[in-house]
Amino acid sequence: MIVEVFKTNVNEIEMSEQLIRQVLDHFPHSRVNFDMEDCDRILRVEATIVIPEKIIEIIEANGYLCEVLI
């Protein structure tokens, strides 16, 4: 499994749940979660295949910032 971590500015639980569903639509066999308590509003995606550009595209299409956390 690959774990990819992203920094976001998502700050609402309802929106994080909606974004998780959207990510799961594209990566159905993955584990996705937000850490809303972290100052970087971390998004973690764990899957056999993770395409960071697609994750960023999904989050940004909803009006939020998203970048791979190095």
C-alpha positions in Angstrom: 0.0 0.0 0.0 1.1 3.5 -0.7 0.2 6.4 1.6 0.1 9.9 0.1 -0.4 12.9 2.4 -1.7 16.3 1.3 -1.9 19.7 2.9 -5.4 21.3 2.4 -7.4 24.2 3.7 -10.6 22.2 4.2 -12.0 23.2 7.6 -15.6 21.9 7.6 -16.4 18.3 8.6 -19.3 18.1 6.3 -17.2 19.2 3.3 -14.4 16.8 4.3 -16.9 13.9 4.2 -18.2 15.0 0.8 -14.6 15.2 -0.5 -13.8 11.8 0.9 -16.7 10.3 -1.0 -15.5 12.0 -4.2 -12.0 10.6 -3.8 -13.4 7.2 -3.1 -15.4 7.4 -6.4 -12.1 7.6 -8.2 -10.1 5.3 -5.9 -12.8 2.8 -4.6 -10.4 0.4 -2.8 -8.6 3.1 -0.8 -8.7 4.4 2.7 -9.2 8.2 2.9 -9.3 10.5 5.8 -8.8 14.1 6.9 -7.0 15.2 10.1 -9.0 18.3 10.9 -7.1 18.9 14.1 -3.8 19.3 12.3 -2.9 22.8 11.3 -2.4 21.7 7.7 -5.8 20.0 7.5 -4.1 16.8 6.4 -5.7 14.5 3.8 -4.3 10.9 3.8 -5.0 8.5 1.0 -3.9 4.9 1.3 -4.2 2.7 -1.7 -2.3 0.3 -4.0 -2.3 3.1 -6.6 -2.5 6.8 -5.8 -2.4 9.5 -8.4 -1.6 12.7 -6.5 -2.6 14.9 -9.5 -6.1 13.4 -9.6 -6.5 13.9 -5.8 -5.4 17.5 -6.1 -7.8 18.0 -9.1 -10.8 16.7 -7.1 -10.1 18.9 -4.1 -9.3 22.0 -6.1 -12.5 21.5 -8.2 -14.4 22.1 -5.0 -12.6 25.4 -4.3 -10.0 24.2 -1.9 -6.2 24.3 -1.9 -4.4 20.9 -2.0 -0.7 20.1 -2.3 1.4 17.0 -1.7 3.0 17.3 1.8 6.7 16.4 1.5 
